[in-house]
Amino acid sequence: MKRFLRQELAQRAIAWICVRFMRLAWATSRWEVVGGEPPILTGGRAFIGAFWHGRMLMMPTMWRRRMPISMLVSEHADGRLISRVIARFGIDTIAGSSSNGGAAAVRAMVKALKDGDPVVVTPDGPRGPRMRASAGLIVTARLSGAPIIPVTYSTTRGRVLESWDRFLIALPFGRGVFIYGRPVEVPPDADGAALERARLEVEAQLNAITAEADRRCGRTPVEPAPLRAGDSAVLGAA
């Protein structure tokens, strides 16, 4: 099955199905936005959008046609499939992950941000631990000067998978909410302690707004994974 899913034809077919399902879930549901959108929160500056891996599905529908945007996506088979899907929504891919191409991906993101183009990342991807923010996100913010905007979504009609990230699949004909958190700024001269404070702030905000989104939609909030010795993520990619 894994070999089949890596094949070009299979990936095209799956991407086609995913895109149409996402558009159906978007079009048939009522969506509320809480907290203001990035151009308002940042005064028009480029930003780094951060959302948990498990809340990835509906993000492309939120941003389509609103702004030029790139997403950090890992280079494994799942990442290639994600790239195919988000391309249908006009979202570009920056390839890289915590285990392969991390430094190059940081440079590409910093360049995009300094050119005025937002980027988005899943700071607990591509392998977890679930709902724990990576340090690479903070380094990118320090190097680029761009604020980090936490964002999440939930819906009254959906299914949470028994995957490592507790991936939420939004179903059609529901009521959903997108919640933006407060911008997190990382000074260019931030030392190790300041970087860690910023990382913890992003993680805390993301967990708080994700729990709030779930409560607004009548869902039991997903809990972050317990931390284990040696857990870390350099970058954070889908």
C-alpha positions, -999 to 999 in steps of 0.1 A, spaced: 0 0 0 28 24 9 45 17 -25 12 23 -43 7 57 -25 41 68 -36 32 64 -73 26 94 -94 -9 84 -106 -20 75 -71 -9 108 -57 -26 127 -84 -59 108 -78 -57 112 -40 -49 150 -43 -79 154 -67 -102 138 -42 -87 157 -12 -91 191 -29 -127 185 -38 -136 172 -3 -120 202 13 -139 226 -10 -171 207 -2 -165 210 35 -157 247 32 -187 255 10 -213 236 29 -203 248 64 -206 281 83 -173 295 93 -165 321 119 -131 339 122 -120 350 157 -91 372 166 -87 392 134 -67 381 103 -29 385 98 -28 417 77 -47 434 105 -27 418 133 7 426 117 -1 459 101 5 444 66 39 429 74 49 395 62 42 369 89 49 332 98 16 314 103 18 285 127 -7 257 132 -5 222 145 -1 193 121 -34 179 132 -53 211 122 -38 213 87 -68 202 65 -88 234 62 -60 259 63 -56 261 25 -93 270 22 -89 298 46 -60 315 27 -68 307 -9 -67 338 -32 -62 361 -2 -24 365 -3 7 350 -18 18 324 7 43 294 9 41 264 32 70 244 46 65 208 35 88 178 41 102 159 12 89 125 20 59 109 1 33 124 24 49 158 19 48 155 -18 10 147 -16 5 177 6 23 199 -20 0 187 -47 -30 195 -26 -20 230 -15 -9 239 -50 -46 237 -61 -52 265 -36 -24 287 -50 0 279 -21 36 274 -29 59 248 -13 92 253 5 108 219 8 125 208 40 121 193 74 138 188 107 155 157 95 164 167 59 171 201 44 164 221 75 190 248 70 181 253 34 145 256 43 152 282 69 171 303 43 142 299 18 117 310 44 137 340 55 142 351 19 104 348 12 96 368 44 121 395 36 106 398 2 72 404 19 56 370 13 41 351 43 50 315 51 32 289 71 45 260 91 34 231 113 58 234 142 51 199 155 55 183 121 63 161 103 67 135 131 58 151 164 56 151 193 21 163 189 13 199 198 49 207 208 65 236 190 99 233 173 128 257 179 134 262 142 102 283 139 116 307 164 150 309 147 132 317 114 113 345 131 145 359 147 164 359 114 136 374 93 121 398 118 86 385 109 60 379 137 46 345 143 8 342 141 -7 312 159 -39 299 141 -62 269 144 -96 256 135 -123 233 147 -157 222 135 -189 207 149 -189 180 122 -156 162 120 -136 131 129 -104 129 148 -81 102 135 -61 79 158 -29 92 142 1 106 161 -12 142 155 -49 134 161 -57 148 126 -91 165 124 -111 158 93 -138 184 88 -170 170 74 -195 189 53 -226 207 67 -210 217 100 -203 249 118 -166 258 121 -143 284 137 -109 297 129 -91 314 158 -60 336 155 -37 342 184 -16 372 193 15 379 173 48 366 188 78 388 181 113 375 183 140 402 186 170 399 163 193 399 193 174 372 213 196 349 232 189 312 240 167 320 270 146 345 250 143 321 221 130 294 245 105 319 260 92 327 226 89 290 217 69 283 249 47 313 242 38 300 207 32 265 220 10 278 248 -10 300 226 -15 273 200 -27 248 226 -50 274 242 -67 285 210 -70 249 197 -87 239 230 -110 270 227 -119 262 191 -128 226 201 -149 239 231 -168 263 208 -176 234 185 -186 211 213 -156 188 209 -134 173 236 -100 192 233 -71 171 220 -43 169 246 -6 176 237 17 146 237 36 140 269 72 152 266 99 125 265 136 128 271 153 138 239 122 150 221 130 179 198 123 192 163 146 215 145 122 231 121 86 219 119 72 209 85 41 192 72 
